[in-house]
Amino acid sequence: MKIVTIIVVVVIALFFLLPILYGQAPLPEDMSPSAIGSFIGGFARYWVEAIKTAFS
């Protein structure tokens, strides 16, 4: 059961870290709505492009 937990944690970490490491989702410098929106938008754009690329 421990190995499944480790795998799940790694998958979740990659899901959140890949857009940040790739540079598509810049970490917000403050808690302003525009900074948060930029982060969420970059995060969504990364995964939309990744899914398009995977299925094309």
C-alpha positions as a Markdown table, in Angstrom:
| # | Residue | x | y | z |
|---|---|---|---|---|
| 1 | Met | 0.0 | 0.0 | 0.0 |
| 2 | Lys | 2.9 | 2.4 | 0.6 |
| 3 | Ile | 4.1 | 2.2 | -3.0 |
| 4 | Val | 0.7 | 3.2 | -4.3 |
| 5 | Thr | 0.7 | 6.2 | -2.0 |
| 6 | Ile | 4.1 | 7.2 | -3.2 |
| 7 | Ile | 3.1 | 6.9 | -6.9 |
| 8 | Val | -0.1 | 9.0 | -6.3 |
| 9 | Val | 1.9 | 11.7 | -4.5 |
| 10 | Val | 4.5 | 11.8 | -7.4 |
| 11 | Val | 1.7 | 12.0 | -10.0 |
| 12 | Ile | 0.0 | 14.8 | -8.2 |
| 13 | Ala | 3.3 | 16.7 | -7.8 |
| 14 | Leu | 4.0 | 16.3 | -11.5 |
| 15 | Phe | 0.5 | 17.5 | -12.3 |
| 16 | Phe | 1.2 | 20.8 | -10.5 |
| 17 | Leu | 4.9 | 21.2 | -11.0 |
| 18 | Leu | 5.2 | 20.6 | -14.8 |
| 19 | Pro | 3.5 | 23.8 | -15.9 |
| 20 | Ile | 5.5 | 25.8 | -13.3 |
| 21 | Leu | 8.8 | 24.2 | -14.3 |
| 22 | Tyr | 8.0 | 24.6 | -18.0 |
| 23 | Gly | 7.4 | 28.3 | -17.4 |
| 24 | Gln | 3.8 | 28.4 | -18.6 |
| 25 | Ala | 2.4 | 29.1 | -15.1 |
| 26 | Pro | 4.4 | 31.8 | -13.4 |
| 27 | Leu | 4.2 | 31.7 | -9.6 |
| 28 | Pro | 2.2 | 34.7 | -8.4 |
| 29 | Glu | 4.3 | 37.3 | -6.6 |
| 30 | Asp | 1.3 | 38.7 | -4.7 |
| 31 | Met | -2.3 | 37.7 | -4.0 |
| 32 | Ser | -3.7 | 40.2 | -6.5 |
| 33 | Pro | -6.5 | 38.8 | -8.8 |
| 34 | Ser | -4.5 | 39.5 | -11.9 |
| 35 | Ala | -1.5 | 37.5 | -10.6 |
| 36 | Ile | -3.7 | 34.6 | -9.5 |
| 37 | Gly | -5.5 | 34.7 | -12.8 |
| 38 | Ser | -2.2 | 34.6 | -14.8 |
| 39 | Phe | -1.1 | 31.6 | -12.8 |
| 40 | Ile | -4.4 | 29.7 | -13.3 |
| 41 | Gly | -4.5 | 30.7 | -17.0 |
| 42 | Gly | -1.0 | 29.5 | -17.6 |
| 43 | Phe | -1.7 | 26.3 | -15.8 |
| 44 | Ala | -4.8 | 25.6 | -17.9 |
| 45 | Arg | -3.1 | 26.6 | -21.1 |
| 46 | Tyr | -0.3 | 24.1 | -20.4 |
| 47 | Trp | -2.6 | 21.2 | -19.8 |
| 48 | Val | -4.9 | 22.1 | -22.8 |
| 49 | Glu | -1.8 | 22.1 | -25.1 |
| 50 | Ala | -0.5 | 18.9 | -23.6 |
| 51 | Ile | -3.8 | 17.1 | -24.1 |
| 52 | Lys | -4.1 | 18.5 | -27.7 |
| 53 | Thr | -0.5 | 17.3 | -28.4 |
| 54 | Ala | -1.2 | 13.9 | -26.9 |
| 55 | Phe | -4.3 | 13.2 | -28.9 |
| 56 | Ser | -3.2 | 14.6 | -32.3 |
